[in-house]
Amino acid sequence: MPYINAFLSHHVGRPGQFRSIRYVVLSYKNNVNPCQFHQPHLYYSSLKAHKQPPPPPLQQKCKQAKMKAFVTVEGRTAAVQEIPSPTPSEGEILVRVHYAAQNPTDWKAVPHRPAGRIIGCDFAGTVADANGSHWREGQRVAGFVYGTMDGPLRGAYAEYLVTGSSFVWSVPDSVTFKDASTISLAFATAVQAMFQRLGLPEPSKPATSPFPVLINGGTSSVGLYAVQLAKLAGLYVIATASKQNHDLLTALGADAVVDYKDPAWPQKVRELSHDNLQHAFDCVAEKETTATVARAMSPTNGGRVVCILPRKTAELPEDISKVKVESTIVYTVFGDPLELGDSPFENWGGPTPQDRKFWEKYLGMLPEYLESGKIKPNPSRELGGLEAVAEGFALQQQGKVRAEKLVYKIA
Ligand SMILES: NC(=O)c1ccc[n+]([C@@H]2O[C@H](COP(=O)([O-])OP(=O)(O)OC[C@H]3O[C@@H](n4cnc5c(N)ncnc54)[C@H](OP(=O)(O)O)[C@@H]3O)[C@@H](O)[C@H]2O)c1
């Protein structure tokens, strides 16, 4: 059936469709790949007569039956294996993955999933089967999936992946696949945390006067986008980073950068914000970092800290009383209920259509943000192909991935 779908969607509405459908029916009856019946001379002469540009080669859609992927295996670990290529269902597309990027969630998930799950979330590639959607085969797209999930099977460290047709963005010609692969998950997290949860003004309707916001962990993957988005939203952006990364954050729009290794940094933020910091995004969100962020907030008004690990207000030291801590998880952008056990993320549980709608809005804006240079992709380091992912996991676990994204070339 995948061959039939691919072949039909390629030919419907074009000259020669009836002959093509006959080939498909014949091939299906004979259990043969209909690509073998393709007759380019007939096809292209009829296209010429109708002055239509030639479509991408048919082979692009007739993907191989097996593919290489980095998957979970017995013993709570992972390995490159050959597995069946996925097939898109209704509302989904098939993507040929060119580059995939690494996030901490990729290696954190491995010990918690059964064998046979495909790892990886961030990707960029070409549409291999548009499956009746508005996308075209061969079109350059990027996005992220909830890697290691089953029902339906999702994962980006693979030659092909399936995703919902509304969960990818069109990659402009000026953006490489490598850069495009680094963006989606971290960008979506920053958008969700700052605009939906923290309630900051969005870039489409920036603040009329620039009130302060703190981005703790400004050089993390999420923080680099948070800094840029906060600047676009017209805010006074204070970020934390190691000293050697201050210039990077200033170039991305931060108004002030403080060194989080200096024990007096919360005091410096209070001075920079004139004791009026009421909004903070903690992109590191360890128990100690959130407590330290809380010390930088306005002592009279308090404020809100949004975290991307499951932190709670009750974890703050007793002498901090006016600060509220919330947590958010990005996977709600897919709209489906999440099963996260006793995880205290504020936004998980039942269906989340509002989070999906919000992400779809920003997916539509990403091409212009990148083309105009308003948003710059994170710096990246290419480690190799699928075989290099295990090394990348080890590097990040050892804290050796800083202010950069590890990427893998798949095709
Ligand atoms: N909830 C969600 O939906 C969600 C989504 C994405 C990520 N996350 C989680 O968020 C965390 C960060 O992910 P990521 O991919 O953005 O991380 P990452 O890129 O690996 O973060 C590395 C950066 O963190 C900075 N850093 C380390 N310790 C810090 C501290 N104490 N204070 C300030 N900055 C510090 C370092 O800055 P310097 O190099 O300047 O020292 C480094 O550049 C992970 O735990 C991840 O699992 C959650």
The ligand as a MOL file (V3000), in Angstrom:
LIG
                    3D

  0  0  0     0  0            999 V3000
M  V30 BEGIN CTAB
M  V30 COUNTS 48 52 0 0 0
M  V30 BEGIN ATOM
M  V30 1 N 10.8640 21.0920 29.4610 0
M  V30 2 C 11.2080 21.0510 28.2070 0
M  V30 3 O 10.3410 20.9970 27.3430 0
M  V30 4 C 12.6590 21.0950 27.8050 0
M  V30 5 C 13.0100 21.4080 26.4940 0
M  V30 6 C 14.3680 21.5020 26.1850 0
M  V30 7 C 15.3290 21.2530 27.1560 0
M  V30 8 N 14.9320 20.9130 28.4070 0 CHG=1
M  V30 9 C 15.9370 20.6750 29.4640 0
M  V30 10 O 16.5960 21.9200 29.6710 0
M  V30 11 C 17.9360 21.7050 30.0160 0
M  V30 12 C 18.8120 22.4960 29.0620 0
M  V30 13 O 18.7080 21.9630 27.7470 0
M  V30 14 P 19.5270 22.6040 26.5490 0
M  V30 15 O 19.4790 21.6880 25.3920 0
M  V30 16 O 19.0710 23.9860 26.3380 0 CHG=-1
M  V30 17 O 20.9680 22.5980 27.2320 0
M  V30 18 P 22.4530 22.7080 26.7510 0
M  V30 19 O 22.4820 23.4490 25.4430 0
M  V30 20 O 23.1260 21.4090 26.8290 0
M  V30 21 O 23.0350 23.6520 27.9350 0
M  V30 22 C 24.3990 23.8740 28.0560 0
M  V30 23 C 24.6100 25.3050 28.5410 0
M  V30 24 O 24.1120 25.4650 29.8650 0
M  V30 25 C 24.8240 26.5180 30.4780 0
M  V30 26 N 24.8600 26.2770 31.9370 0
M  V30 27 C 25.2560 25.1520 32.5760 0
M  V30 28 N 25.1320 25.3170 33.9140 0
M  V30 29 C 24.6480 26.5770 34.1100 0
M  V30 30 C 24.3220 27.3280 35.2820 0
M  V30 31 N 24.4650 26.8360 36.5060 0
M  V30 32 N 23.8280 28.5680 35.1050 0
M  V30 33 C 23.6610 29.1010 33.8720 0
M  V30 34 N 23.9930 28.4280 32.7340 0
M  V30 35 C 24.4730 27.1910 32.8500 0
M  V30 36 C 26.2290 26.4670 29.8930 0
M  V30 37 O 26.6210 27.8030 29.7170 0
M  V30 38 P 28.1460 28.2890 29.5880 0
M  V30 39 O 28.7650 27.4970 28.4790 0
M  V30 40 O 28.0110 29.7590 29.2540 0
M  V30 41 O 28.8040 28.0320 30.9090 0
M  V30 42 C 26.0620 25.6850 28.5810 0
M  V30 43 O 26.3550 26.4440 27.4410 0
M  V30 44 C 18.1560 20.1910 29.9510 0
M  V30 45 O 18.0170 19.6740 31.2620 0
M  V30 46 C 17.0250 19.7000 29.0740 0
M  V30 47 O 16.6550 18.3680 29.3300 0
M  V30 48 C 13.6220 20.8360 28.7650 0
M  V30 END ATOM
M  V30 BEGIN BOND
M  V30 1 1 1 2
M  V30 2 2 2 3
M  V30 3 1 2 4
M  V30 4 1 4 5
M  V30 5 2 4 48
M  V30 6 2 5 6
M  V30 7 1 6 7
M  V30 8 2 7 8
M  V30 9 1 8 9
M  V30 10 1 8 48
M  V30 11 1 9 10
M  V30 12 1 9 46
M  V30 13 1 10 11
M  V30 14 1 11 12
M  V30 15 1 11 44
M  V30 16 1 12 13
M  V30 17 1 13 14
M  V30 18 2 14 15
M  V30 19 1 14 16
M  V30 20 1 14 17
M  V30 21 1 17 18
M  V30 22 2 18 19
M  V30 23 1 18 20
M  V30 24 1 18 21
M  V30 25 1 21 22
M  V30 26 1 22 23
M  V30 27 1 23 24
M  V30 28 1 23 42
M  V30 29 1 24 25
M  V30 30 1 25 26
M  V30 31 1 25 36
M  V30 32 1 26 27
M  V30 33 1 26 35
M  V30 34 2 27 28
M  V30 35 1 28 29
M  V30 36 1 29 30
M  V30 37 2 29 35
M  V30 38 1 30 31
M  V30 39 2 30 32
M  V30 40 1 32 33
M  V30 41 2 33 34
M  V30 42 1 34 35
M  V30 43 1 36 37
M  V30 44 1 36 42
M  V30 45 1 37 38
M  V30 46 2 38 39
M  V30 47 1 38 40
M  V30 48 1 38 41
M  V30 49 1 42 43
M  V30 50 1 44 45
M  V30 51 1 44 46
M  V30 52 1 46 47
M  V30 END BOND
M  V30 END CTAB
M  END
